[in-house]
Amino acid sequence: MSIATKKLELIDQLMKVDEEKTLARMQELFLQAEMEARITESEDDIAAGNVVSLEEFTKGNKEWVKTRHSR
């Protein structure tokens, strides 16, 4: 089953939910799952050495702000 099909099935299930508490709990679960996925991605990047120093990050942000404000 494709990801698109799974998404459509989830949407269909969500449309059938009538309880506010159930929808709130589902939102919590979606958020938790997304945060856990981000944590795993971050841990994988750290293990692979895909990191930058705080100095490099700050410098990049400052450059980005300059380009955004000059338009």
C-alpha positions in Angstrom: 0.0 0.0 0.0 1.4 3.4 -1.0 1.9 6.3 1.4 -0.7 8.3 -0.4 -3.3 5.5 0.0 -2.5 5.3 3.7 -2.9 9.1 4.1 -6.3 8.9 2.4 -7.4 6.1 4.7 -6.4 8.1 7.7 -8.2 11.1 6.4 -11.3 9.0 5.9 -11.0 7.7 9.4 -10.6 11.2 10.8 -13.7 12.4 9.0 -15.7 9.7 10.8 -14.6 10.9 14.3 -17.3 12.9 16.1 -15.8 13.3 19.6 -13.7 16.3 20.3 -11.7 14.4 22.9 -10.8 11.7 20.4 -9.7 14.3 17.8 -7.6 16.1 20.5 -5.9 12.7 21.4 -5.2 12.0 17.7 -3.6 15.4 17.4 -1.4 14.6 20.3 -0.4 11.3 18.8 0.4 12.9 15.5 2.5 15.5 17.1 4.3 12.9 19.3 5.0 10.7 16.2 6.4 13.7 14.3 8.6 14.8 17.1 9.9 11.2 17.6 10.7 11.1 13.8 12.6 14.4 14.1 14.6 13.1 17.0 15.5 9.9 15.1 16.6 12.0 12.1 18.7 14.3 14.3 20.3 11.4 16.1 21.1 9.8 12.7 22.6 13.1 11.4 24.7 13.5 14.6 26.0 9.9 14.3 26.9 10.5 10.6 28.7 13.7 11.5 26.3 15.9 9.6 26.6 18.8 12.1 27.9 22.3 12.1 29.5 24.3 14.9 27.5 26.9 16.8 29.8 29.6 15.2 29.0 28.3 11.7 25.3 28.1 12.4 25.3 31.7 13.8 27.3 33.0 10.8 24.9 31.3 8.4 21.9 32.7 10.1 23.3 36.2 10.0 24.0 35.9 6.3 20.5 34.6 5.7 19.0 37.6 7.7 21.0 40.0 5.5 19.7 38.5 2.3 16.1 38.5 3.6 16.1 42.1 4.7 17.8 43.5 1.6 14.8 42.7 -0.6 
